[in-house]
Amino acid sequence: MKVKVCGMKDLKNIQSISSLNIDYMGFIFYENSTRYTDKVPSVDLPDSIKKVGVFVNSTRTYIEEKIVQGIHIIQLHGNESPSFCKSIKKYNLPIIKAFGISDAFQWNSLEPYLNYVDYFLFDTKSPNYGGTGLTFNWSILNNYKYDKPYFLSGGLSLENIKSSLEIKDSRLAALDLNSKFEIYPGLKDSKQLEKALKILKNE
């Protein structure tokens, strides 16, 4: 199981977490987030860790700025349209498109995005575009009918992370760890993350 640690912004904390066995590190470029950072931190990460830029209804120009700064993957976490996703394929970077999930989610709404994104990300539905620390009902994933791989986000913690391994779905590509592993917004608890990784990576 691959792991993404999202909402990083403190340089020393980034360096500390980069020594762990994770696959992706997310940087949130959304000013209304308590984990907002205005640039890709100038820290050398291991080649095995990909930098994910998280955007919420941003312009292509703003996304371009962060690509120049060194992100490897574009995550769109707002209300971006399929045509917008299509327009940023020209950057030749993997695209993750996030959706807030509730019991009423219309899975057919994903279909127009299939040709333009590389992954979906399923988070708990929120007017604030994530960061709630709440989980959604994972059994709803049984209604997901497409082949596109996805990240699972929303309230993952030491208390429920073992249960996530019970989701027997080959399309589940990665888990997105954020608020439940924080000392405060933007600062991750490396010891808590180490415990989670031992569970997920069978170390």
GROMACS elastic network, one bead per residue, 0.5 to 0.9 nm:
[ bonds ]
;  ai    aj funct       b0    kb
    1   165     6  0.84912   500
    1   172     6  0.82806   500
    1   173     6  0.67436   500
    1   174     6  0.58162   500
    1   175     6  0.74116   500
    1   200     6  0.63823   500
    1   201     6  0.66598   500
    2    22     6  0.70197   500
    2    23     6  0.59473   500
    2    24     6  0.80969   500
    2   173     6  0.63896   500
    2   175     6  0.64679   500
    2   176     6  0.89027   500
    2   200     6  0.83668   500
    2   201     6  0.83175   500
    3    21     6  0.83178   500
    3    22     6  0.53090   500
    3    23     6  0.54242   500
    3    24     6  0.63715   500
    3    25     6  0.86760   500
    3   151     6  0.89990   500
    3   173     6  0.86576   500
    3   174     6  0.52595   500
    3   175     6  0.50248   500
    3   176     6  0.61412   500
    3   177     6  0.73404   500
    3   197     6  0.81427   500
    3   200     6  0.84332   500
    4    22     6  0.64228   500
    4    23     6  0.59283   500
    4    25     6  0.55705   500
    4    26     6  0.69670   500
    4    52     6  0.88364   500
    4   151     6  0.87326   500
    4   174     6  0.68343   500
    4   175     6  0.60613   500
    4   177     6  0.60352   500
    4   178     6  0.84973   500
    5     8     6  0.75820   500
    5    17     6  0.85459   500
    5    22     6  0.74130   500
    5    23     6  0.82916   500
    5    24     6  0.63169   500
    5    25     6  0.50113   500
    5    26     6  0.60599   500
    5   175     6  0.84758   500
    5   176     6  0.59246   500
    5   178     6  0.59733   500
    5   188     6  0.86742   500
    5   193     6  0.88564   500
    6    24     6  0.80111   500
    6    25     6  0.56372   500
    6    27     6  0.63110   500
    6    28     6  0.76639   500
    6    35     6  0.89749   500
    6    52     6  0.83028   500
    6    54     6  0.87669   500
    6   176     6  0.67300   500
    6   177     6  0.61677   500
    6   178     6  0.52599   500
    6   179     6  0.85228   500
    6   186     6  0.85162   500
    7    25     6  0.80125   500
    7    26     6  0.56456   500
    7    27     6  0.53243   500
    7    28     6  0.56994   500
    7    34     6  0.87432   500
    7    35     6  0.52812   500
    7    36     6  0.74285   500
    7    37     6  0.85955   500
    7    54     6  0.87631   500
    7   131     6  0.89860   500
    7   177     6  0.89191   500
    7   178     6  0.63885   500
    7   179     6  0.81681   500
    7   185     6  0.77219   500
    7   186     6  0.53991   500
    7   187     6  0.80843   500
    7   188     6  0.85894   500
    8    11     6  0.83805   500
    8    13     6  0.77300   500
    8    14     6  0.64689   500
    8    25     6  0.72904   500
    8    26     6  0.62974   500
    8    27     6  0.55271   500
    8    28     6  0.75336   500
    8    35     6  0.68964   500
    8    36     6  0.84646   500
    8    37     6  0.80855   500
    8   178     6  0.87972   500
    8   185     6  0.87342   500
    8   186     6  0.51611   500
    8   187     6  0.66658   500
    8   188     6  0.75296   500
    9    13     6  0.77409   500
    9    14     6  0.70053   500
    9    27     6  0.68893   500
    9    28     6  0.83474   500
    9    35     6  0.68866   500
    9    36     6  0.74033   500
    9    37     6  0.59208   500
    9    40     6  0.86538   500
    9    41     6  0.72639   500
    9   186     6  0.56858   500
    9   187     6  0.72773   500
   10    13     6  0.52229   500
   10    14     6  0.60248   500
   10    15     6  0.87111   500
   10    41     6  0.84513   500
   10   186     6  0.69023   500
   10   187     6  0.65050   500
   11    14     6  0.50139   500
   11    15     6  0.62888   500
   11    16     6  0.86581   500
   11    41     6  0.69274   500
   11    42     6  0.82105   500
   11    43     6  0.71773   500
   12    15     6  0.51189   500
   12    16     6  0.62040   500
   12    17     6  0.86788   500
   13    17     6  0.60823   500
   13    18     6  0.83941   500
   13   186     6  0.89406   500
   13   187     6  0.65001   500
   13   188     6  0.68651   500
   13   189     6  0.86012   500
   13   190     6  0.82463   500
   14    17     6  0.52481   500
   14    18     6  0.59556   500
   14    19     6  0.88987   500
   14    25     6  0.86246   500
   14    41     6  0.85672   500
   14    43     6  0.77095   500
   14    45     6  0.86561   500
   14   187     6  0.86394   500
   14   188     6  0.85917   500
   15    18     6  0.51428   500
   15    19     6  0.68825   500
   15    43     6  0.71746   500
   15    44     6  0.82126   500
   15    45     6  0.76117   500
   16    19     6  0.57261   500
   16    20     6  0.76527   500
   16   190     6  0.71975   500
   17    20     6  0.54914   500
   17    21     6  0.86465   500
   17    22     6  0.82785   500
   17    25     6  0.89386   500
   17   188     6  0.77864   500
   17   189     6  0.85939   500
   17   190     6  0.61403   500
   17   193     6  0.83614   500
   18    21     6  0.77173   500
   18    22     6  0.73827   500
   18    25     6  0.81960   500
   18    45     6  0.62584   500
   18    46     6  0.71294   500
   18    49     6  0.75682   500
   19    22     6  0.82928   500
   19    45     6  0.86172   500
   19    46     6  0.81380   500
   20   190     6  0.82635   500
   20   193     6  0.83105   500
   20   194     6  0.71295   500
   20   197     6  0.82926   500
   21    48     6  0.88825   500
   21    49     6  0.87233   500
   21   194     6  0.84814   500
   21   197     6  0.72328   500
   21   201     6  0.83956   500
   22    25     6  0.77631   500
   22    48     6  0.80539   500
   22    49     6  0.65973   500
   22   197     6  0.79555   500
   23    48     6  0.62155   500
   23    50     6  0.63490   500
   23   174     6  0.87906   500
   24    48     6  0.82053   500
   24    49     6  0.50525   500
   24    51     6  0.59967   500
   24    52     6  0.66559   500
   24   176     6  0.88276   500
   25    49     6  0.66605   500
   25    50     6  0.62254   500
   25    51     6  0.51433   500
   25    52     6  0.58923   500
   25    53     6  0.87059   500
   26    50     6  0.84592   500
   26    51     6  0.60002   500
   26    53     6  0.59820   500
   26    54     6  0.66335   500
   26    75     6  0.88042   500
   27    35     6  0.80681   500
   27    36     6  0.75557   500
   27    37     6  0.68157   500
   27    39     6  0.83708   500
   27    40     6  0.70503   500
   27    41     6  0.86029   500
   27    51     6  0.74132   500
   27    52     6  0.61381   500
   27    53     6  0.51968   500
   27    54     6  0.58740   500
   27    55     6  0.89132   500
   27    71     6  0.89331   500
   28    31     6  0.83308   500
   28    33     6  0.75140   500
   28    35     6  0.63059   500
   28    36     6  0.51344   500
   28    37     6  0.60348   500
   28    38     6  0.82563   500
   28    52     6  0.84933   500
   28    53     6  0.62467   500
   28    55     6  0.65723   500
   28    56     6  0.87568   500
   29    33     6  0.82093   500
   29    35     6  0.84725   500
   29    36     6  0.55588   500
   29    37     6  0.57077   500
   29    38     6  0.60886   500
   29    39     6  0.75500   500
   29    40     6  0.89579   500
   29    53     6  0.68767   500
   29    54     6  0.57477   500
   29    55     6  0.54553   500
   29    56     6  0.75598   500
   29    58     6  0.86890   500
   29    66     6  0.88065   500
   30    33     6  0.56795   500
   30    34     6  0.88674   500
   30    35     6  0.82287   500
   30    36     6  0.56220   500
   30    37     6  0.76838   500
   30    38     6  0.83592   500
   30    54     6  0.74710   500
   30    55     6  0.60107   500
   30    56     6  0.59186   500
   30    57     6  0.86610   500
   30    58     6  0.82176   500
   31    34     6  0.78873   500
   31    35     6  0.84676   500
   31    36     6  0.55512   500
   31    37     6  0.77432   500
   31    38     6  0.81025   500
   32    35     6  0.85452   500
   32    36     6  0.71803   500
   32   128     6  0.82352   500
   33    36     6  0.51343   500
   33    37     6  0.88841   500
   33   128     6  0.81812   500
   33   129     6  0.88961   500
   33   131     6  0.81095   500
   34    37     6  0.89679   500
   34   131     6  0.88880   500
   34   185     6  0.60413   500
   34   186     6  0.72268   500
   35   185     6  0.57420   500
   35   187     6  0.86214   500
   36   186     6  0.79700   500
   37    40     6  0.75736   500
   37    41     6  0.84316   500
   38    41     6  0.88617   500
   39    42     6  0.85981   500
   39    65     6  0.87980   500
   39    66     6  0.68701   500
   39    69     6  0.73307   500
   40    43     6  0.85128   500
   40    51     6  0.84813   500
   40    53     6  0.80688   500
   40    66     6  0.66920   500
   40    67     6  0.89897   500
   40    69     6  0.58977   500
   40    70     6  0.67843   500
   40    71     6  0.71819   500
   41    44     6  0.87884   500
   41    69     6  0.85319   500
   42    69     6  0.85630   500
   42    70     6  0.89859   500
   44    47     6  0.87619   500
   45    48     6  0.79861   500
   45    49     6  0.64156   500
   45    50     6  0.81929   500
   45    51     6  0.85313   500
   46    49     6  0.56268   500
   46    50     6  0.84461   500
   47    50     6  0.71883   500
   50    71     6  0.75875   500
   50    72     6  0.58123   500
   50    73     6  0.71896   500
   51    70     6  0.75425   500
   51    72     6  0.52203   500
   51    73     6  0.63844   500
   51    74     6  0.88829   500
   52    71     6  0.57916   500
   52    72     6  0.59894   500
   52    74     6  0.59280   500
   52    75     6  0.65714   500
   53    63     6  0.82398   500
   53    66     6  0.72445   500
   53    67     6  0.82639   500
   53    71     6  0.59207   500
   53    72     6  0.76884   500
   53    73     6  0.62525   500
   53    74     6  0.52369   500
   53    75     6  0.58335   500
   53    76     6  0.84151   500
   54    73     6  0.86949   500
   54    74     6  0.64820   500
   54    76     6  0.60640   500
   54    77     6  0.66155   500
   55    58     6  0.58915   500
   55    63     6  0.76266   500
   55    74     6  0.76246   500
   55    75     6  0.60900   500
   55    76     6  0.50721   500
   55    77     6  0.58025   500
   55    78     6  0.71413   500
   56    75     6  0.86058   500
   56    76     6  0.60098   500
   56    77     6  0.50158   500
   56    79     6  0.74237   500
   56    80     6  0.79031   500
   56   129     6  0.77103   500
   57    76     6  0.74755   500
   57    77     6  0.74959   500
   57    78     6  0.51263   500
   57    79     6  0.61949   500
   57    80     6  0.59879   500
   58    61     6  0.82461   500
   58    62     6  0.64117   500
   58    63     6  0.69159   500
   58    76     6  0.84645   500
   58    78     6  0.83887   500
   58    80     6  0.85444   500
   59    62     6  0.52693   500
   59    63     6  0.64362   500
   59    64     6  0.86641   500
   60    63     6  0.50436   500
   60    64     6  0.60639   500
   60    65     6  0.87133   500
   60    84     6  0.85775   500
   60    87     6  0.84262   500
   60    88     6  0.71723   500
   61    64     6  0.50291   500
   61    65     6  0.64301   500
   62    65     6  0.51679   500
   62    66     6  0.67294   500
   62    67     6  0.88785   500
   63    66     6  0.52907   500
   63    67     6  0.63133   500
   63    68     6  0.88160   500
   63    74     6  0.80680   500
   63    88     6  0.88303   500
   64    68     6  0.63064   500
   64    69     6  0.86714   500
   64    91     6  0.83272   500
   65    68     6  0.52699   500
   65    69     6  0.64225   500
   66    70     6  0.64505   500
   66    71     6  0.62578   500
   67    70     6  0.52159   500
   67    71     6  0.50913   500
   67    72     6  0.73065   500
   67    73     6  0.85754   500
   67    74     6  0.84677   500
   67    91     6  0.84342   500
   67    93     6  0.89873   500
   68    71     6  0.75038   500
   71    74     6  0.74430   500
   71    93     6  0.89134   500
   72    93     6  0.63956   500
   72    94     6  0.74946   500
   73    93     6  0.56200   500
   73    94     6  0.51093   500
   73    95     6  0.60791   500
   73    96     6  0.75250   500
   74    93     6  0.67806   500
   74    94     6  0.62817   500
   74    96     6  0.61454   500
   74    97     6  0.84643   500
   75    94     6  0.84888   500
   75    95     6  0.58324   500
   75    97     6  0.58691   500
   75    98     6  0.72133   500
   75   121     6  0.86674   500
   76    79     6  0.81213   500
   76    80     6  0.68565   500
   76    85     6  0.83796   500
   76    95     6  0.75027   500
   76    96     6  0.61662   500
   76    98     6  0.60421   500
   77    80     6  0.77101   500
   77    96     6  0.83256   500
   77    97     6  0.62940   500
   77    99     6  0.70319   500
   77   100     6  0.88368   500
   77   121     6  0.85133   500
   77   129     6  0.65355   500
   77   130     6  0.81150   500
   78    97     6  0.84401   500
   78    98     6  0.72608   500
   78    99     6  0.79222   500
   78   129     6  0.64158   500
   79    98     6  0.88769   500
   79    99     6  0.84995   500
   80    83     6  0.81996   500
   80    84     6  0.61372   500
   80    85     6  0.70331   500
   80    97     6  0.82939   500
   81    84     6  0.51529   500
   81    85     6  0.64598   500
   81    86     6  0.86837   500
   81   112     6  0.88609   500
   81   113     6  0.80757   500
   82    85     6  0.50684   500
   82    86     6  0.61716   500
   82    87     6  0.86658   500
   82   112     6  0.60810   500
   82   113     6  0.51253   500
   82   114     6  0.86346   500
   82   115     6  0.88305   500
   82   116     6  0.69973   500
   82   117     6  0.87641   500
   83    87     6  0.61830   500
   83    88     6  0.89111   500
   83   112     6  0.89710   500
   83   113     6  0.84516   500
   83   116     6  0.83474   500
   84    87     6  0.50098   500
   84    88     6  0.65803   500
   84    89     6  0.89641   500
   85    88     6  0.54611   500
   85    89     6  0.65942   500
   85    95     6  0.78368   500
   85    97     6  0.82774   500
   85   113     6  0.75278   500
   85   116     6  0.57610   500
   85   117     6  0.68011   500
   86    89     6  0.54005   500
   86    90     6  0.79433   500
   86   113     6  0.84049   500
   86   115     6  0.80823   500
   86   116     6  0.51544   500
   86   117     6  0.79404   500
   87    90     6  0.64877   500
   87    91     6  0.88072   500
   87   116     6  0.87082   500
   88    91     6  0.58340   500
   88    92     6  0.80053   500
   88    93     6  0.85321   500
   88    95     6  0.85041   500
   88   116     6  0.87829   500
   89    92     6  0.56050   500
   89    93     6  0.69639   500
   89    94     6  0.80598   500
   89    95     6  0.77149   500
   89   116     6  0.69372   500
   89   117     6  0.80815   500
   90    93     6  0.81145   500
   91    94     6  0.88112   500
   92    95     6  0.89036   500
   94   117     6  0.72356   500
   94   118     6  0.57840   500
   94   119     6  0.79580   500
   95   116     6  0.78586   500
   95   117     6  0.50113   500
   95   118     6  0.52471   500
   95   119     6  0.64628   500
   95   120     6  0.84659   500
   96   117     6  0.60712   500
   96   118     6  0.59845   500
   96   120     6  0.53904   500
   96   121     6  0.64833   500
   96   150     6  0.82817   500
   96   151     6  0.84966   500
   97   113     6  0.83086   500
   97   117     6  0.65611   500
   97   118     6  0.80871   500
   97   119     6  0.64028   500
   97   121     6  0.59067   500
   97   122     6  0.86873   500
   98   119     6  0.85201   500
   98   120     6  0.56182   500
   98   122     6  0.58464   500
   98   123     6  0.69494   500
   98   151     6  0.86508   500
   99   110     6  0.87729   500
   99   120     6  0.74021   500
   99   121     6  0.61712   500
   99   122     6  0.52800   500
   99   123     6  0.60899   500
   99   124     6  0.81207   500
   99   125     6  0.74576   500
   99   129     6  0.87026   500
  100   105     6  0.80449   500
  100   121     6  0.85222   500
  100   122     6  0.61139   500
  100   124     6  0.50567   500
  100   126     6  0.65452   500
  100   127     6  0.89825   500
  100   129     6  0.74491   500
  100   130     6  0.75841   500
  101   104     6  0.78564   500
  101   105     6  0.57236   500
  101   106     6  0.88878   500
  101   122     6  0.62636   500
  101   123     6  0.58685   500
  101   124     6  0.51259   500
  101   126     6  0.86161   500
  101   136     6  0.67503   500
  101   137     6  0.85941   500
  101   140     6  0.85908   500
  102   105     6  0.52685   500
  102   123     6  0.89901   500
  102   124     6  0.67563   500
  102   125     6  0.58460   500
  102   136     6  0.64809   500
  102   137     6  0.75775   500
  102   140     6  0.82427   500
  103   106     6  0.88698   500
  103   136     6  0.82421   500
  103   137     6  0.75226   500
  103   140     6  0.70187   500
  105   108     6  0.88924   500
  105   109     6  0.85153   500
  105   140     6  0.89497   500
  106   109     6  0.57028   500
  106   110     6  0.80920   500
  107   110     6  0.58536   500
  107   111     6  0.79190   500
  107   143     6  0.73257   500
  107   144     6  0.64362   500
  107   145     6  0.79214   500
  108   111     6  0.56330   500
  108   112     6  0.84445   500
  108   144     6  0.89149   500
  108   145     6  0.88316   500
  109   112     6  0.68640   500
  109   113     6  0.82570   500
  110   113     6  0.56243   500
  110   114     6  0.68055   500
  110   120     6  0.86794   500
  110   146     6  0.86333   500
  111   114     6  0.54493   500
  111   115     6  0.84464   500
  111   146     6  0.81232   500
  112   115     6  0.73502   500
  112   116     6  0.83080   500
  113   116     6  0.54297   500
  113   117     6  0.62434   500
  114   117     6  0.60145   500
  114   118     6  0.79176   500
  114   119     6  0.87564   500
  114   120     6  0.89978   500
  114   146     6  0.84797   500
  114   148     6  0.71504   500
  115   118     6  0.82025   500
  117   120     6  0.73544   500
  117   148     6  0.86286   500
  118   148     6  0.71246   500
  118   149     6  0.74787   500
  118   150     6  0.86228   500
  119   148     6  0.61182   500
  119   149     6  0.52720   500
  119   150     6  0.50818   500
  119   151     6  0.71830   500
  119   173     6  0.84689   500
  120   148     6  0.70593   500
  120   149     6  0.65274   500
  120   151     6  0.62919   500
  120   152     6  0.87684   500
  121   149     6  0.86961   500
  121   150     6  0.52588   500
  121   152     6  0.59308   500
  121   153     6  0.68684   500
  121   176     6  0.87400   500
  122   125     6  0.87735   500
  122   150     6  0.71172   500
  122   151     6  0.62740   500
  122   152     6  0.52702   500
  122   153     6  0.57977   500
  122   154     6  0.77771   500
  123   126     6  0.85585   500
  123   129     6  0.85982   500
  123   130     6  0.65822   500
  123   131     6  0.88806   500
  123   134     6  0.89297   500
  123   135     6  0.77592   500
  123   136     6  0.74813   500
  123   151     6  0.85995   500
  123   152     6  0.65783   500
  123   155     6  0.86152   500
  124   129     6  0.86681   500
  124   130     6  0.65926   500
  124   131     6  0.86164   500
  124   132     6  0.74515   500
  124   133     6  0.84649   500
  124   134     6  0.64716   500
  124   135     6  0.58207   500
  124   136     6  0.52540   500
  124   137     6  0.88146   500
  124   153     6  0.72321   500
  124   154     6  0.51757   500
  124   155     6  0.79556   500
  125   128     6  0.86414   500
  125   129     6  0.73383   500
  125   130     6  0.69863   500
  125   132     6  0.87259   500
  125   136     6  0.78693   500
  125   154     6  0.87590   500
  126   129     6  0.54544   500
  126   130     6  0.57879   500
  126   131     6  0.83495   500
  126   132     6  0.71941   500
  127   130     6  0.77756   500
  128   131     6  0.75261   500
  128   132     6  0.80893   500
  129   132     6  0.84927   500
  130   133     6  0.80682   500
  130   134     6  0.89846   500
  130   153     6  0.87109   500
  130   154     6  0.72364   500
  131   134     6  0.81260   500
  131   154     6  0.72592   500
  131   155     6  0.81968   500
  131   178     6  0.75391   500
  131   179     6  0.64866   500
  132   135     6  0.83960   500
  132   154     6  0.70246   500
  132   155     6  0.70854   500
  132   179     6  0.76505   500
  133   154     6  0.58754   500
  133   156     6  0.74710   500
  133   157     6  0.87521   500
  133   178     6  0.79173   500
  133   179     6  0.56317   500
  133   180     6  0.62600   500
  134   154     6  0.55178   500
  134   156     6  0.79120   500
  135   138     6  0.79434   500
  135   153     6  0.78277   500
  135   156     6  0.69398   500
  136   139     6  0.87634   500
  136   140     6  0.83074   500
  136   154     6  0.70222   500
  136   155     6  0.81863   500
  137   140     6  0.58695   500
  137   141     6  0.81344   500
  138   141     6  0.56455   500
  138   142     6  0.80862   500
  138   164     6  0.85453   500
  138   167     6  0.81961   500
  139   142     6  0.57449   500
  139   143     6  0.81636   500
  139   167     6  0.86779   500
  140   143     6  0.57042   500
  140   144     6  0.76128   500
  141   144     6  0.52371   500
  141   145     6  0.87483   500
  141   167     6  0.89251   500
  142   145     6  0.78366   500
  144   147     6  0.87734   500
  145   148     6  0.89784   500
  146   149     6  0.84005   500
  146   171     6  0.89279   500
  147   171     6  0.67708   500
  148   171     6  0.67017   500
  149   170     6  0.79282   500
  149   172     6  0.58271   500
  149   173     6  0.58210   500
  149   174     6  0.89005   500
  150   171     6  0.61116   500
  150   172     6  0.52042   500
  150   173     6  0.54864   500
  150   174     6  0.70181   500
  150   175     6  0.89410   500
  151   171     6  0.87399   500
  151   172     6  0.61254   500
  151   173     6  0.56358   500
  151   175     6  0.55875   500
  151   176     6  0.65831   500
  152   156     6  0.85832   500
  152   164     6  0.88685   500
  152   172     6  0.71683   500
  152   173     6  0.80945   500
  152   174     6  0.64273   500
  152   176     6  0.59404   500
  152   177     6  0.89654   500
  153   156     6  0.66874   500
  153   174     6  0.88747   500
  153   175     6  0.62265   500
  153   177     6  0.69210   500
  153   178     6  0.83565   500
  154   176     6  0.76151   500
  154   177     6  0.79843   500
  154   178     6  0.81374   500
  154   179     6  0.86092   500
  155   160     6  0.86037   500
  155   177     6  0.78800   500
  155   178     6  0.77289   500
  155   179     6  0.70741   500
  155   180     6  0.63771   500
  156   159     6  0.80040   500
  156   160     6  0.63037   500
  156   161     6  0.59076   500
  156   164     6  0.83789   500
  156   175     6  0.80353   500
  156   176     6  0.74905   500
  156   177     6  0.60733   500
  156   178     6  0.75872   500
  156   179     6  0.82209   500
  156   180     6  0.65721   500
  156   181     6  0.86073   500
  157   160     6  0.54634   500
  157   161     6  0.55675   500
  157   162     6  0.89757   500
  157   177     6  0.75843   500
  157   178     6  0.86327   500
  157   179     6  0.84731   500
  157   180     6  0.53236   500
  157   181     6  0.68880   500
  157   196     6  0.78924   500
  158   161     6  0.54386   500
  158   162     6  0.75664   500
  158   180     6  0.80074   500
  158   181     6  0.82750   500
  158   192     6  0.75224   500
  158   193     6  0.84607   500
  158   195     6  0.75920   500
  158   196     6  0.60046   500
  158   199     6  0.89740   500
  159   162     6  0.74587   500
  159   163     6  0.84448   500
  160   163     6  0.52682   500
  160   164     6  0.67304   500
  161   164     6  0.51205   500
  161   165     6  0.71240   500
  161   175     6  0.89906   500
  161   196     6  0.71228   500
  161   199     6  0.78530   500
  161   200     6  0.78187   500
  162   165     6  0.55078   500
  162   166     6  0.74041   500
  162   196     6  0.84557   500
  162   199     6  0.66836   500
  162   200     6  0.73951   500
  163   166     6  0.53016   500
  163   167     6  0.74884   500
  164   167     6  0.55646   500
  164   168     6  0.88545   500
  164   175     6  0.85269   500
  165   168     6  0.71952   500
  165   200     6  0.75372   500
  166   169     6  0.88431   500
  167   170     6  0.89683   500
  167   172     6  0.81169   500
  168   171     6  0.89416   500
  168   172     6  0.82482   500
  169   172     6  0.56209   500
  169   173     6  0.89457   500
  170   173     6  0.74201   500
  172   175     6  0.80712   500
  177   180     6  0.73544   500
  177   181     6  0.70045   500
  177   193     6  0.84996   500
  178   181     6  0.58095   500
  178   182     6  0.69594   500
  178   185     6  0.88443   500
  178   186     6  0.85755   500
  178   188     6  0.78429   500
  179   182     6  0.53994   500
  179   183     6  0.87219   500
  179   184     6  0.81739   500
  179   185     6  0.69248   500
  179   186     6  0.83071   500
  179   188     6  0.82350   500
  180   183     6  0.87251   500
  180   188     6  0.89071   500
  181   184     6  0.88445   500
  181   187     6  0.85316   500
  181   188     6  0.56667   500
  181   189     6  0.56392   500
  181   190     6  0.80627   500
  181   192     6  0.62079   500
  181   193     6  0.64865   500
  182   185     6  0.62114   500
  182   186     6  0.70233   500
  182   187     6  0.55577   500
  182   189     6  0.53443   500
  182   190     6  0.87837   500
  182   192     6  0.85975   500
  183   186     6  0.81608   500
  183   187     6  0.57218   500
  183   188     6  0.58314   500
  183   189     6  0.57722   500
  184   187     6  0.55193   500
  184   188     6  0.74030   500
  184   189     6  0.89214   500
  185   188     6  0.78989   500
  188   191     6  0.89226   500
  188   192     6  0.83834   500
  188   193     6  0.78766   500
  189   192     6  0.54570   500
  189   193     6  0.63480   500
  189   194     6  0.87453   500
  190   193     6  0.50169   500
  190   194     6  0.60566   500
  190   195     6  0.87082   500
  191   194     6  0.50342   500
  191   195     6  0.64122   500
  191   196     6  0.87825   500
  192   195     6  0.52045   500
  192   196     6  0.64041   500
  192   197     6  0.87519   500
  193   197     6  0.61094   500
  193   198     6  0.86221   500
  194   197     6  0.51021   500
  194   198     6  0.62511   500
  194   199     6  0.88060   500
  195   198     6  0.52597   500
  195   199     6  0.66228   500
  195   200     6  0.88992   500
  196   199     6  0.52335   500
  196   200     6  0.62646   500
  196   201     6  0.84871   500
  197   201     6  0.55431   500
  197   202     6  0.76824   500
  197   203     6  0.75420   500
  198   201     6  0.54086   500
  198   202     6  0.54098   500
  199   202     6  0.54377   500
  199   203     6  0.70931   500
  200   203     6  0.79277   500
